[in-house]
């Protein structure tokens, strides 16, 4: 079904729908709610799908509605001004560099629920990064994969063992378009992967001012197994992964060349794209006939690498046999022999020596960073072997702490509140700490009323999802219970939502079940916990954690105080981070590189209760939430678990629950609201994506541009 023909006064609706800028602009979002609110809900906030399915009579009615047309025109005036990029931060401060493009390569991009091509933190960070880069006017282009089947949809049957289901993305009803050449033909690139040539078509996504190009190997000219290469995110075995990473790195460079784009900077977001540095070297060697060493001297200064995990298993490494298979004909084009090539990534893994993508990226980059200050410290120690001649403190890996895209993650009621008290231009100034100091001027009652409203919306969404699946026959009575049917709108609600990996210790809070039951089931001061998240399809230990929590949730012993929400995504993530009372995070220190879910919660006045790991080491100030444990590392995991669980129980019993239920005559918990305000005040600017991207720009991008 084609998109409907628009009436003259609404002819720019498709243009607005096809640029994700609308998704973080409140007035643009209002266009779609005003157009057809029931359809806006049933399409799960997908304007492109709306414009395919909307009734012709509705379009005629809205075209004849002066208020709607006036609002649309106002939004499009703002849109045109933003796209003009005449007064952005980068243009204003670094106009002489606006002709130097930054190429940003990432395995996944999480920008909106209508494009389910992300799995979790890395993808959401990439999506936030490209949004903010456009907001501040960076000449920024993203490169990645279009996954027609995306990441898996999670189903939890009554036995609690996670099942993976894949659904094909309807490109026609998504904010994407195929890239075509000047003759109107679909643009394709080709990469030799082993003994086969693999072709990819290219999709373009408009992300505000920034551009994003995604490769898709589902083309007729490919063999069936190559058409499946980019079908799923994180699907397949190690050999599929190396083939994907060849396409991302080498194919991504060739894609930019085909588009006529020559970045000044190549930013590798994690090691998945590190093969791009080899392609850059190959181009120079082929063009000039120089040696690998001479070409590498040209490539390193313009290559930037961000590492995202202190967990060794999180770094891709490939056996030398696979490298022989896929690069046996390639290293000669670099001017290297086999030994010289393997040495670029050689690293001793737990299972033997292999070619490590992080090692390759570190050796071939002019600058590298971790994603929090603690993570940078851990990474310097972790990768000292790449620079054996240097002391740990001198390893060239700096820390640029992650942030979040504030316009995306601020709840609409809070946006309206900040408009009222900070001024309608507060979004343009949200990385200014002085602005956030004024949060204390807002009356407690208004803050609390908004929080109650957001919490009610969370429970409405939980019950709506449960009801829809029950009516559709996808739920039995047990599943209705486990997904939150017995949750109370007025009980202290703890939110825990993240990827289910063992080091994140999702079940730590259940270490002493009897003690926890006493906390949760206190009739006068009840507490409840909502869990959500997916385990990687190949991660059975992670699935066991989900099953354990699921079985607890359906046990009558716990009184319906535990819930597990199925198929966690960006849409439910917004509800949870905005409507919970506390955000819980229990990683095994120091394995949490940064984490960003707690930043999103804090921005919306939801205090964190977290291990002092990742970003919380920098975020916690003693008055804006709670620190679990002492912020030290343990040699004995069981001792660490025991100490952290004890700390958590004490915090709940002695501080958190009493403070939450201490209400004045107006029903407002004044002490708790002060905590909420401090959470917003101390974190709003400090952990914004704007602060982060400006740090990347000033510390990494501009020095590389000028090198």
C-alpha positions in Angstrom: 0.0 0.0 0.0 1.5 3.3 -1.1 1.6 6.4 1.1 -1.6 8.5 0.7 -1.6 11.5 -1.6 -1.5 14.6 0.6 -3.8 17.6 0.3 -2.0 20.7 -0.7 -1.9 22.2 2.8 -0.4 18.9 4.2 2.0 18.2 1.4 5.1 18.4 3.7 3.9 15.8 6.1 5.8 13.0 4.3 9.0 15.1 4.5 8.5 15.6 8.2 7.7 11.9 8.7 10.9 10.8 7.0 13.3 12.7 9.2 13.6 11.4 12.7 14.0 15.0 13.9 10.3 14.9 14.7 10.9 12.2 17.4 12.8 14.5 19.7 10.9 17.7 19.0 7.8 18.1 21.1 5.9 20.3 18.8 6.6 18.0 15.8 5.5 15.0 17.8 2.3 16.9 18.5 1.6 17.0 14.8 1.0 13.3 14.7 -1.1 13.2 17.8 -3.2 16.0 16.4 -3.5 14.3 13.0 -5.0 11.0 14.3 -4.4 10.1 17.9 -5.8 6.5 17.8 -3.7 5.8 14.7 -0.7 7.3 16.4 -1.1 4.8 19.2 -1.9 1.7 17.1 1.1 2.4 14.8 3.4 2.6 17.9 4.3 6.2 17.0 5.4 5.6 13.4 4.4 8.6 11.2 5.4 6.9 8.0 3.1 4.0 8.7 0.4 6.5 9.7 0.6 8.2 6.3 0.1 4.8 4.6 -2.9 3.8 6.7 -4.7 7.1 7.5 -8.2 7.6 6.1 -8.5 10.0 3.2 -11.4 11.8 4.9 -9.2 12.4 7.9 -6.6 14.1 5.8 -9.3 16.3 4.2 -10.7 17.2 7.6 -7.2 18.2 8.9 -6.4 20.2 5.8 -9.6 22.2 6.5 -8.7 22.7 10.2 -7.0 26.1 10.6 -5.5 25.2 14.0 -3.8 22.1 12.7 -2.5 23.7 9.5 -1.2 26.6 11.6 0.6 24.3 13.9 2.1 22.2 11.1 3.4 25.4 9.3 5.0 26.6 12.6 6.7 23.2 12.9 8.0 23.3 9.3 9.4 26.8 9.8 11.4 25.5 12.7 12.4 22.5 10.7 13.6 24.6 7.8 15.6 26.8 10.2 17.3 23.7 11.9 18.1 22.2 8.5 19.7 25.5 7.4 22.3 25.0 10.1 23.3 28.7 10.1 23.6 29.2 13.8 24.5 25.8 15.3 27.3 25.4 17.9 29.8 23.9 15.5 29.2 26.5 12.8 29.4 29.3 15.3 32.6 28.1 17.0 34.4 26.2 14.2 33.2 27.5 10.9 36.6 26.8 9.3 36.1 23.1 9.9 32.6 22.7 8.6 33.9 21.2 5.3 35.6 18.3 7.1 33.3 15.3 7.5 33.3 12.9 10.4 32.5 9.2 9.5 31.0 7.3 12.4 30.9 3.5 12.1 28.8 1.4 14.4 27.3 -2.1 14.3 23.9 -0.8 15.5 21.9 2.4 15.8 19.0 2.8 18.2 17.0 5.9 17.3 13.3 5.1 17.5 11.1 2.1 18.2 9.9 2.2 14.5 13.4 1.1 13.5 14.2 -2.0 15.6 17.8 -2.4 14.4 19.3 -2.1 17.9 19.8 -4.5 20.8 20.7 -2.3 23.7 23.2 0.2 25.2 25.7 0.4 22.3 22.9 1.0 19.7 21.1 3.5 21.9 24.3 5.4 22.5 25.1 5.4 18.7 21.6 6.7 18.0 21.9 9.4 20.7 25.4 10.3 19.4 24.2 10.9 15.8 21.2 12.9 17.0 23.3 15.2 19.1 26.0 15.5 16.4 23.3 16.9 14.1 21.8 19.1 16.8 25.1 20.9 17.3 25.9 21.1 13.6 28.8 18.6 13.2 29.4 17.5 9.6 28.6 14.0 10.6 27.7 10.8 8.7 26.9 7.4 10.2 27.6 4.1 8.6 26.2 0.7 9.7 23.8 -2.1 8.7 20.2 -2.2 7.9 18.9 -5.5 9.5 15.6 -6.4 7.8 14.8 -8.8 10.6 16.3 -6.5 13.3 17.0 -7.8 16.7 14.8 -10.6 18.1 11.4 -10.1 19.7 11.4 -11.7 23.1 8.7 -14.1 24.2 8.5 -15.6 27.7 6.3 -18.7 27.8 4.9 -19.8 31.2 8.0 -22.0 31.8 10.1 -18.8 31.8 12.7 -19.8 29.2 13.3 -16.9 26.7 12.3 -17.5 23.1 13.5 -15.5 20.1 11.2 -14.5 17.3 12.1 -12.4 14.3 9.8 -10.2 12.3 10.6 -8.7 8.9 10.8 -4.9 8.9 8.4 -3.3 6.5 10.8 -0.9 4.7 7.9 0.8 2.9 6.3 1.9 6.2 9.6 2.9 7.9 11.5 6.2 7.8 14.1 4.9 5.3 14.8 5.2 1.6 17.0 3.4 -0.9 19.9 5.4 -2.2 19.9 5.7 -6.0 22.5 6.9 -8.5 22.1 9.8 -10.9 20.3 7.5 -13.4 17.8 6.4 -10.8 19.4 2.9 -10.3 19.7 1.4 -6.8 23.2 2.2 -5.6 25.2 -0.9 -4.7 28.7 -1.6 -3.4 30.7 -4.8 -3.6 33.2 -6.5 -1.3 35.2 -9.7 -1.8 34.6 -11.8 1.3 36.7 -14.9 1.0 36.2 -16.4 -2.4 32.9 -14.7 -3.1 31.8 -11.2 -4.0 29.1 -9.8 -1.8 26.9 -6.9 -2.9 24.9 -4.6 -0.7 22.3 -2.0 -1.4 22.2 1.2 0.7 19.5 2.7 2.8 19.5 6.4 3.9 18.0 7.6 7.2 17.7 11.3 7.9 18.5 12.0 11.6 18.0 15.7 11.9 20.9 17.4 10.3 23.0 14.2 10.3 23.0 11.5 7.7 23.0 7.7 8.3 23.7 5.1 5.6 23.0 1.5 6.3 24.1 -1.5 4.1 21.8 -4.4 3.3 23.0 -7.6 1.6 19.5 -8.8 0.8 19.8 -8.3 -3.0 19.1 -10.6 -5.8 22.6 -10.8 -7.1 23.9 -12.4 -3.9 23.8 -16.1 -3.1 21.2 -17.1 -0.4 23.7 -17.3 2.4 25.1 -13.9 1.5 21.6 -12.4 1.3 21.3 -13.4 5.0 24.5 -11.8 6.0 22.9 -8.6 7.3 19.5 -10.1 8.0 19.8 -10.1 11.8 21.6 -8.1 14.4 24.1 -10.4 16.4 22.8 -13.5 14.7 25.0 -16.4 13.5 28.3 -17.8 14.5 31.9 -16.5 14.6 32.3 -16.9 10.9 29.1 -14.9 10.2 30.5 -12.2 12.5 33.8 -11.9 10.7 32.0 -11.6 7.4 29.7 -8.9 8.8 32.7 -7.0 10.1 34.5 -7.2 6.8 31.4 -5.7 5.2 31.0 -3.0 7.8 34.6 -1.9 7.8 35.8 -2.4 4.3 32.3 -2.1 2.7 31.6 1.0 4.8 34.6 2.8 3.4 33.7 1.8 -0.2 30.1 3.0 0.4 31.3 6.5 1.4 33.6 6.6 -1.7 30.6 5.6 -3.9 28.6 8.5 -2.3 31.4 10.9 -3.0 32.1 11.4 0.8 35.7 11.5 2.0 35.7 11.9 5.8 38.5 13.7 7.5 37.9 11.6 10.6 36.9 7.9 10.9 35.4 7.1 14.3 35.1 3.4 15.1 32.4 2.9 17.8 33.7 -0.4 19.2 35.9 -2.8 17.4 33.3 -4.2 15.0 34.3 -1.8 12.3 38.1 -1.9 12.8 38.8 -3.5 9.4 38.1 0.0 7.9 41.7 1.1 8.8 43.0 -1.7 6.6 40.9 -0.5 3.7 42.2 3.0 4.2 45.8 1.7 4.1 45.0 -0.4 1.0 43.7 2.7 -0.8 46.9 4.6 -0.1 49.2 1.7 -1.0 47.3 1.1 -4.3 47.4 4.8 -5.2 50.9 5.8 -4.2 52.9 2.5 -4.1 54.2 3.4 -0.7 54.8 0.9 2.1 52.3 -0.3 4.7 54.3 1.7 7.4 54.1 4.9 5.3 50.4 4.5 4.6 49.7 3.7 8.3 51.3 7.0 9.3 48.7 8.8 7.2 45.8 6.6 8.5 46.4 6.7 12.2 46.0 10.5 12.8 42.5 10.5 11.3 41.3 7.2 13.0 39.6 7.4 16.4 38.5 4.4 18.4 36.0 4.0 21.3 36.1 0.8 23.4 33.0 0.0 25.3 33.6 -3.0 27.6 36.0 -4.1 30.3 34.7 -7.7 29.8 37.3 -9.7 27.8 34.6 -11.8 26.1 33.0 -8.6 24.8 36.0 -8.0 22.4 35.7 -9.8 19.1 38.7 -12.1 18.3 39.0 -14.4 15.3 41.2 -17.5 15.0 44.1 -17.2 12.6 42.5 -19.9 10.4 39.5 -17.6 9.8 41.9 -14.7 9.1 43.8 -16.9 6.5 40.5 -17.7 4.9 39.2 -14.2 4.5 42.4 -12.1 4.2 44.8 -14.5 2.5 44.5 -12.4 -0.7 44.2 -9.1 1.1 47.4 -8.6 3.1 49.5 -8.6 0.0 47.5 -5.5 -1.1 48.7 -3.8 2.1 52.3 -4.6 1.4 52.5 -7.1 4.3 53.3 -10.8 4.6 51.2 -13.1 6.8 53.2 -12.6 9.9 53.2 -8.8 9.6 49.4 -8.9 9.0 48.6 -11.2 12.0 50.7 -9.0 14.3 48.3 -6.1 13.7 45.8 -7.9 15.9 47.6 -10.7 17.6 46.5 -11.2 21.2 46.4 -14.1 23.7 42.8 -15.0 24.4 41.6 -17.5 27.0 41.4 -20.1 24.2 44.6 -19.3 22.5 46.3 -16.7 20.3 43.9 -14.9 17.9 43.3 -11.7 15.9 41.7 -9.3 18.2 39.7 -6.4 16.7 40.3 -4.1 19.7 44.1 -4.6 19.4 43.9 -3.8 15.6 41.9 -0.6 16.4 44.2 0.5 19.2 47.3 0.0 17.1 45.9 1.8 14.1 44.2 4.8 15.8 45.7 8.1 16.7 43.3 8.5 19.6 41.3 6.1 21.8 38.9 6.4 24.7 36.9 4.5 27.2 33.3 5.5 28.1 33.8 6.6 31.7 36.8 7.6 33.8 36.9 4.3 35.6 36.5 2.4 32.4 39.4 4.3 30.9 41.5 3.4 33.9 40.5 -0.3 33.6 41.2 -0.2 29.8 44.7 1.2 30.2 45.5 -1.8 32.4 43.6 -4.2 30.2 45.4 -3.2 27.0 48.9 -2.4 28.3 50.2 -5.3 26.2 49.6 -3.2 23.1 52.2 -0.7 24.4 54.6 -2.9 26.5 57.1 -0.2 26.7 54.8 2.2 28.5 53.7 2.4 32.2 49.9 1.7 32.7 49.2 5.4 33.5 50.8 6.4 30.2 48.7 4.2 28.0 47.0 6.5 25.5 43.4 5.7 26.3 41.5 8.7 27.7 38.0 8.8 29.3 35.0 10.5 27.7 32.1 9.6 29.8 28.9 8.6 28.0 25.8 10.9 28.0 22.2 10.8 26.8 20.3 12.8 24.3 18.3 15.0 26.6 15.4 15.9 24.2 14.8 12.2 23.4 14.7 11.0 27.0 13.0 13.8 28.9 9.4 13.0 29.6 6.9 15.4 28.0 5.4 16.6 31.3 9.0 17.5 32.5 9.7 19.2 29.2 6.6 21.4 29.8 7.6 22.1 33.4 11.1 23.2 32.3 9.6 25.4 29.6 7.6 27.1 32.3 10.5 27.6 34.8 13.6 27.7 32.6 12.2 29.2 29.5 11.2 27.7 26.1 14.9 27.7 25.0 16.1 25.5 27.8 16.8 22.6 25.4 19.4 24.9 23.6 21.1 25.5 27.0 20.8 22.1 28.6 24.5 21.5 28.9 24.8 24.7 31.0 25.1 23.6 34.7 24.0 27.1 35.9 20.6 26.5 34.3 20.0 23.3 36.2 20.7 25.0 39.5 17.3 26.6 39.2 15.5 23.3 39.6 15.2 24.1 43.3 13.0 27.0 42.5 10.2 24.7 41.2 7.6 23.9 43.9 7.8 20.4 45.4 4.1 19.8 44.7 4.6 20.3 40.9 7.5 17.9 40.7 5.7 15.2 42.7 2.4 15.6 40.7 4.4 15.0 37.5 6.1 12.0 38.9 2.7 10.5 40.0 1.4 11.1 36.5 4.3 9.4 34.9 4.1 6.5 37.3 0.4 6.1 36.5 1.2 6.1 32.8 3.8 3.3 33.4 1.2 1.1 35.0 -1.4 1.9 32.4 1.1 0.8 29.7 1.9 -2.4 31.5 -1.8 -3.3 31.9 -2.6 -2.3 28.3 0.1 -4.6 27.0 -1.0 -7.4 29.2 -4.6 -6.9 28.2 -3.9 -6.9 24.4 -1.9 -10.1 24.6 -4.5 -11.8 26.8 -7.2 -10.8 24.3 -5.1 -12.1 21.4 -4.7 -15.4 23.1 -1.0 -15.0 23.8 -1.2 -15.2 27.6 -2.3 -17.7 30.1 -3.3 -16.7 33.7 0.3 -17.3 35.0 1.7 -14.9 32.4 -0.8 -12.3 33.2 0.4 -12.4 36.8 4.1 -12.3 36.0 3.7 -9.2 33.7 2.4 -7.0 36.5 -1.3 -7.5 36.9 -1.0 -7.2 40.7 1.3 -4.2 40.8 0.1 -1.2 42.8 0.2 2.3 41.6 1.1 3.5 45.1 3.8 1.1 46.2 7.4 2.1 46.1 8.5 0.8 42.7 12.1 -0.3 41.8 12.9 -0.5 38.1 15.6 -2.8 36.8 15.9 -3.0 33.0 19.0 -3.9 31.0 20.7 -6.7 29.1 20.7 -10.0 31.1 24.3 -10.8 31.3 25.7 -12.6 34.3 28.0 -9.8 35.4 25.0 -7.5 35.7 23.8 -9.7 38.6 20.0 -9.2 38.0 19.3 -11.7 40.8 21.5 -10.2 43.5 18.6 -8.6 45.3 17.2 -12.1 45.9 20.3 -13.3 47.8 18.3 -13.4 51.1 14.8 -14.2 50.0 13.2 -14.0 53.4 14.6 -10.6 54.2 13.6 -9.3 50.8 10.0 -10.6 51.3 9.8 -8.7 54.6 10.8 -5.5 52.7 8.4 -6.0 49.8 5.4 -7.3 51.6 5.2 -4.8 54.5 1.5 -3.9 54.5 2.0 -0.3 55.5 5.1 0.5 53.3 5.0 -2.0 50.4 7.7 -2.2 47.8 7.7 -3.8 44.3 10.2 -4.5 41.6 9.8 -4.5 37.8 12.4 -6.3 35.7 12.8 -6.2 32.0 15.5 -7.0 29.5 16.7 -9.6 27.0 19.5 -12.1 27.1 21.6 -12.7 23.9 20.1 -15.6 22.0 23.2 -17.6 22.6 23.6 -16.7 26.3 22.1 -19.6 28.2 23.4 -18.3 31.6 21.6 -15.0 30.9 18.4 -16.9 30.0 18.7 -18.8 33.3 18.6 -15.4 35.1 15.4 -14.4 33.3 13.9 -17.8 34.1 14.8 -17.5 37.8 13.2 -14.1 38.1 10.2 -15.2 36.1 9.6 -18.1 38.4 9.8 -15.9 41.4 7.3 -13.5 39.8 4.7 -16.2 39.3 5.2 -17.7 42.8 2.3 -16.8 45.3 5.0 -16.5 48.0 6.0 -13.1 46.6 2.4 -11.7 46.6 2.6 -10.2 43.1 5.4 -7.8 44.1 7.7 -9.0 41.3 7.0 -8.5 37.6 8.9 -9.3 34.4 8.0 -7.3 31.3 8.4 -9.1 28.1 10.1 -7.7 24.9 11.8 -4.7 26.4 12.4 -1.9 23.8 12.9 1.9 23.6 9.2 2.5 23.9 8.8 0.6 27.2 12.2 1.9 28.3 10.9 5.4 28.3 7.9 4.4 30.5 10.1 2.5 33.0 12.8 5.1 33.3 10.3 7.9 33.7 7.8 6.1 36.0 9.8 4.1 38.4 10.6 5.5 41.9 14.1 4.1 42.0 16.5 2.8 39.3 18.5 -0.2 40.4 21.9 -1.2 38.9 24.0 -4.1 40.4 26.9 -4.8 38.1 30.0 -6.7 39.4 32.5 -3.8 39.7 34.5 -2.9 37.6 32.7 -4.6 34.7 30.2 -1.9 33.9 31.9 0.4 31.3 29.5 3.2 31.8 25.7 2.5 31.6 23.3 5.1 30.4 19.9 3.9 31.7 20.5 5.4 35.1 21.3 8.8 33.4 17.9 8.7 31.7 16.1 7.9 35.0 18.0 10.6 36.9 17.1 13.2 34.2 13.4 12.5 35.0 13.8 12.7 38.8 14.2 9.0 39.4 17.1 8.5 41.9 19.6 5.7 41.3 20.5 2.9 43.7 23.6 1.5 42.1 27.0 -0.1 42.5 29.8 2.5 42.3 30.8 1.4 38.8 30.8 3.0 35.4 29.1 6.5 35.3 27.8 6.3 38.8 31.3 6.7 40.2 31.2 10.2 38.7 27.5 10.8 39.1 26.9 10.0 42.8 27.4 12.9 45.1 25.9 11.6 48.4 22.6 13.5 48.0 21.2 12.4 44.6 20.7 8.7 45.2 22.4 5.8 46.9 25.7 3.9 46.5 25.6 0.1 47.0 28.7 -1.1 48.7 32.0 0.7 49.2 33.3 1.2 45.7 36.1 -1.4 46.0 37.1 -4.4 44.0 36.9 -7.9 45.4 39.0 -11.0 44.6 36.3 -13.3 45.9 33.0 -13.0 43.9 30.9 -14.5 46.6 32.3 -12.1 49.2 31.5 -9.3 46.8 27.9 -10.5 46.3 27.4 -10.9 50.1 28.7 -7.4 50.9 26.7 -5.7 48.1 23.5 -7.5 48.9 23.8 -6.6 52.6 24.4 -3.0 51.6 21.3 -3.0 49.4 19.1 -4.4 52.1 20.3 -1.9 54.7 19.7 1.0 52.3 16.2 -0.2 51.6 15.3 -0.8 55.3 17.0 2.1 56.9 16.9 4.9 54.3 15.0 4.4 51.1 11.6 3.0 52.3 11.3 5.3 55.4 12.2 8.4 53.3 9.7 7.5 50.5 6.8 7.0 52.9 7.5 10.1 55.0 4.6 12.4 53.7 3.4 15.7 54.9 -0.3 16.7 55.3 -0.5 17.3 51.5 0.7 13.8 50.8 4.1 15.0 49.5 7.3 13.3 50.5 9.3 16.4 50.9 12.6 14.7 51.6 12.2 12.4 48.6 11.3 15.3 46.3 14.5 17.0 47.4 16.3 13.9 46.3 14.6 13.9 43.0 15.5 17.6 42.4 19.1 16.9 43.3 19.1 13.9 40.9 18.0 16.2 38.1 20.3 19.2 39.1 23.5 17.2 39.4 23.1 15.0 36.3 21.2 17.0 33.7 24.1 18.8 32.1 27.0 16.5 33.3 25.6 13.4 31.6 24.0 15.0 28.6 25.0 13.8 25.1 25.7 17.4 24.2 28.5 17.5 26.8 29.8 14.2 25.5 29.8 15.1 21.8 31.4 18.5 22.6 34.1 16.6 24.5 34.6 14.3 21.5 34.8 17.3 19.3 37.2 19.3 21.3 39.4 16.5 22.6 39.4 14.1 19.6 37.8 15.3 16.4 39.3 18.8 16.1 42.9 17.7 17.0 42.6 15.0 14.4 41.2 17.4 11.8 44.1 19.8 12.4 46.8 17.1 12.6 
